[in-house]
């Protein structure tokens, strides 16, 4: 029984982590159709913010919930102003530009902090479940992810900001004709996506550690999740994370982590072969 419980908990944690690291990319891609290759580096910057802040005595939660989102959001603002705003509607150009931004960020962080792994201790301790133990911080991340999803739904569904965002997503020309400043919406969207990425990177830093090139290890999973999810930001990210995260954990328990990664990629390929526009192109069409 405890074995089943630990599998269910690990599956939930895996799904939550996938939602958390994909949220920033889902916001930017879902609303702007910008493929942000610097997403992994935004996560990395959030992680470094948490680690450096902790080394200077700043509480972890303060750095995760305040410092990292603000700092990485400001980086996103600079990137949007200097690079992205000139390339809206040019998909290939934005891919190349954000890839260049990612290389610059990796280089700057490597020169500043070296190419070694940095980390901080995981807080909150652990809890025993029969013969097994599980970290309370991992369960805390699940709770944070749930709160983030609920907050995102409430904002998108009931606030004026969400109304403007949905209008811009559904018909950009009509929204602009009604007086919505499309450029301001795009800028706010990119900054929000960057801030979410920094927030996620800071939260997972105690578990994964940080190194300048760590963004590459997140990027593929995030892209697969967002593309598999389809056009709806929240429902798409949740459904794809549930499917892919579940496959990953179950195959890890049945075989090895390497085969689990292969199974995850195979599942994504089959899914996109059957549903080229993602899960929410067929299901949950009216969701956010």
N, C-alpha and C positions, 0 to 999 in steps of 0.2 A: 504493500500500500504506500509506504513512504517513497518507494522507487517511482510509482506513478505520480505521486505528488511532486517529486523533484523534476520529473519530465515536464509536467504541466507548468510548473513555475519557470523552468528554463525556457520553455516555449514562449511564455508570456513576456519574459525579459527580453528574449531575442526580438520578438515582434516590436516591443516598445522601443528598443534601441534603434531598430530600423526606421521606425516612424520618426524618432528624435533626430537622427542624422540626416534624414531625407527632407525634413520639413522646410528648411530654407530653400533647397533646390526646387521643391514642389511649388512654393509660392512664386519664385522667379519664373520658372518654366511655365507653370499653369496660367499665369496672368500675362506674361510678357512674351512667351515663346522664345526666350533667350536661353540657349544652352550654355550654362555657366561652368566652364572648365576650371574656374578658380574656386568652386564650391569646397573642394577638399582642403584648400589652403585657408579658406575662411574658418573651417573647423579647426585646422591646425593653429591658427592665430588665437582662437578662443581657448584652446588647450594651453598654449604658452602663457596666455594672460592668467589663467588659474594657477599654473605652476609658479610663475614669477611672483604673483601676488601672495601665494602661500609662503614662499621663501622669505617674504618681507613681513610676515606676520598678519596678513589680511585674512580674515575668516573665509573658508572655502565658499560658503553659500553666498557671501557678499560678492566675491569675484565672479561666481557663476551667474547670479541673477542680476547683477548691476554692471560690474566692470567689463566683463567680456562682451555682452551685447552692445554696450555703448561704444567700446573701442572698435570692435569689428564692424559695427554699423557705420562708424565714421570712415573706416577704410572703404566700406562699400559705397559711401557717399562720394568719396574722392574718385573711386574707380568709375562710378556711374557718370560723374561730371566730366572726367577727363577722357573716358574711352567709350562707355556703352551708349551714351546719349547720341553719339554721332553715327551709331550703327543699327538703330532700331529698324526692323524689317529686313535686315540683311543677315540671315541665319548663319551662313558659312563664315562671314566676316566676324560675327560676334564669337563664334566658336574659336577662331584663330586668335582673336584679341584676348579673350579670357584665358586661353591657354598661355599666351605670352605673359599675362598678369600673374598666372600661377607660377610660372618659372621665375619671374622677378621676386615674388614673395618668398619662394623657397630659397633663392639666392640671398636675399636680405636677411632672412632668419638664420640661415647657415653661417653667414659672416658674423652675425651678432651673437649667436648662442652656441655655435659649433654643431657638429653633426652627430652628436651622441644623444641617447635616449634620456629624457628627463621625466621625473614623475613625482607624485605626492602620495602619501599614504591614504588608503581608502577609509573614510570615517564610518562610524556607527557600529562597527563590529559585525557579528554574524549570529544566526539563529539555527538551532538544530532541528532537523526534520527526520526523526528516526535515526538511521545510520549516517545521514548526510547533513551537511551544513550549507547554508546559503547566506551570502552577504546581505545585510540589511540595506546597504547603499544601493544595491541592484534593485531591491524592492522599492526604494525611494525613487529611483529613476522611473519605474513603472508608474508610480503615483504622479510624478511630475509630467510625464508624457500624457497621461489621461487628462490632467488639468489643462495642459497645453491644447489638446484636441478640443476639449469642451469650450475653452476660451475662444479658440479659433472659430468654432461653429457659431457661438453666440455673436461674435463680432461680424462674421459674414452674413448671418441670418437676420440680425435685429438692429444693427447699427447703421448710421448714415454712411460711415466709411465702407462698411461691407456692401451697402447698396451701390455706391459709386464703383467699388471694385468689381462687383458682378456685372454692372452695366458695361464697364469697359471691357471685361472679358467677352461678353456676349456680342456686343456690336460697338466697336471702337468709333467708327465714323458717326453713328447716331449719338453716342455719348458725348462726343466732342461738339456735335451740332447743338446739343442741349446745354452747352456751356461748361462741360467738365473739362478741366485742364488735363489733357491726356499726358503731357510731359511730366506734370507734377505727380500724377498717379503712378507713372512708371518709376519716377525717382523714389517715391515713398515705398513702392513695392520692392525695388532692388535693395534699398537700405533695410527694409524689414526682413527680407530674405537673408541678407548678410548678418544682421543682428541675431536672427534665429540660429544661423549656422555657428556663430560665435558662442551663443548660449549652449548649444548642443556640444560643441567641442570642449567647452569648459567642464560640462557635467561628466563627460566620459573620460576626461583626462586622468582622474584617479584610478580608473580601471585599465585603460589602455596605455597610459604614458603618452609622451609627445616626442616627436623627432621631426625635423623639417620636412621630410618626405612622407609623413604619415597620411597626408591628404590623399595620395594615390590609392591607398588601401581602402579608403571609404568611397572614393568617387564612383567606381564601377557598380557597387551595390546600390548607391543612391540613384544613379541613372536608371538602372534596371527597375528599381522600385517605382520611380516616378513615371517612366515610360509605360511600364506594365499597368500602372494604375489608371492611366487615361486622363481625360480632360478635367474631371472633378478633383479639386485639390485635396480636400479632406477625405472624402469617401474613397478616392482613388489611392491615396497614400495608405489609408488604413487597410483596404482590401488587399492591395499588393503586398504590404508588409505582413499581413496575416498569412497569406498564402506562401510567400517566399521564406519568411521567418520560420513558419511551421515546418516547411520542407527541410530547411537547413538544420533545425534542432533535431527533428526526428531521425534524419539520416546520420547526424552526428552520433546519436545514441546507437543506431543500428549498425553503423560502419565506422568510418573515420572522418575527421573534420575536412580532409581533402576531398573525399568522395561527396561529402555534404555540400561543399562549394560547387562541385560539378553538377550535383543534382539541382541545386538552386539555379544555376545558369541554364541547365536543360529545361527546367520548368518554365523559366522566363521565355526561352526560345519557342517552346511549344505554345505557350500562352499567346505570344505575339503573332505566331503563325495562325492561330485560331481567331484571335481578336487583335487585328493589326492596330486598332486605335486604343487599345487598352481595355481594362475591365469595365470602367464606367461608360464606355461607348455602348455597351450592351446592357449592363446592369446599373442600378442606382443613378439613372439618368437625371432625375430631378434633385439629386443631392448636391451639396456644396463641393 
